[in-house]
Amino acid sequence: MNSPRDPDLDRQLQFLRALLDDNASIDGDVLQISETTWAIHGDIAVDGEVLMAEFASYEEARYVLDQVRGITLPTTEPGSPNREEGPS
């Protein structure tokens, strides 16, 4: 897998963050398009469900998706430090 400092992964991550800034939503899974192509997908207002970024490996796609989710979708599992607790 490429290191987190890989410029291509950084570029994909910045692109996805820009889409989020424009009110797109990114799904939480990675799709296999072919034996050597993996994708992150989601919804944009004009086109609906679209592929948003392509990668050469599942690991690269998962890394970028995890980075995006870490900023936009905090974990809500019980006991998570990011979980917003409701009234007791």
ABEGO torsion letter per residue (X at the ends): XBBAABAAAAAAAAAAAAAAAAGBBBBABBBBABAABBBBBBBBAAAEBBBABBBABAAAAAAAAAAAAAAABBBABBGBAABBBBBX
